[in-house]
Amino acid sequence: MTKGSNFWVIGGEFGSMNFHKLVEGSAQVQGPFKTRTEAEDAWRTVSEENRHKAGVRFSIVEEPARVSA
């Protein structure tokens, strides 16, 4: 039986503009969301809340579907 994918919004404040390493304590994870649309709505909200901070970035990631034996 296959279980549907979950979507997550992840990100935070990065230490430099190359966006490789988060500032300690700034990581944020929201979700899981059952649909990409729900995740996009959450991403839009958190991105708008932080738009004045150039070093803050968020992404949507999809958790792979799981297959149970």
C-alpha positions as CSV (number, residue, x, y, z in Angstrom):
1,M,0.0,0.0,0.0
2,T,1.4,3.4,-1.0
3,K,0.9,6.4,1.3
4,G,0.7,9.9,-0.2
5,S,3.5,12.3,0.0
6,N,3.8,15.1,2.6
7,F,5.1,18.6,1.8
8,W,7.1,20.7,4.2
9,V,8.2,24.4,4.3
10,I,11.8,24.6,5.5
11,G,14.2,27.5,5.9
12,G,15.4,30.3,8.1
13,E,18.1,32.9,8.3
14,F,21.4,32.2,6.5
15,G,24.8,33.4,7.5
16,S,25.8,34.7,4.1
17,M,24.2,35.3,0.7
18,N,25.4,32.0,-0.7
19,F,22.6,30.4,1.4
20,H,24.7,27.4,2.5
21,K,24.5,27.5,6.2
22,L,21.6,28.5,8.5
23,V,22.3,30.8,11.5
24,E,22.2,28.6,14.6
25,G,18.7,28.7,16.1
26,S,17.0,30.2,13.1
27,A,15.8,27.0,11.4
28,Q,12.1,26.7,10.8
29,V,10.0,23.7,9.7
30,Q,6.3,23.9,8.9
31,G,4.1,21.0,8.1
32,P,3.4,18.4,7.1
33,F,1.0,19.5,4.5
34,K,-1.1,17.0,2.5
35,T,-1.1,19.0,-0.7
36,R,1.5,21.2,-2.5
37,T,-1.1,24.0,-2.6
38,E,-1.3,24.0,1.2
39,A,2.5,24.1,1.4
40,E,2.6,27.0,-1.1
41,D,0.1,29.0,1.0
42,A,2.3,28.5,4.1
43,W,5.4,29.3,2.1
44,R,3.9,32.6,0.8
45,T,2.9,33.6,4.3
46,V,6.3,32.9,5.9
47,S,8.1,34.5,3.0
48,E,6.0,37.7,3.2
49,E,6.6,37.9,6.9
50,N,10.4,37.8,6.3
51,R,10.6,39.7,3.0
52,H,12.5,42.6,4.7
53,K,15.3,40.2,5.7
54,A,17.6,39.6,2.7
55,G,19.3,36.6,4.4
56,V,16.1,34.6,5.1
57,R,14.9,32.0,2.6
58,F,12.3,29.2,2.6
59,S,11.7,26.3,0.3
60,I,9.0,23.6,-0.2
61,V,10.3,20.0,0.0
62,E,8.3,16.9,-0.8
63,E,8.7,13.9,1.4
64,P,8.9,10.7,-0.7
65,A,5.8,8.5,-0.7
66,R,6.3,5.5,1.6
67,V,5.4,2.0,0.6
68,S,4.4,-0.3,3.5
69,A,5.1,-4.1,3.2
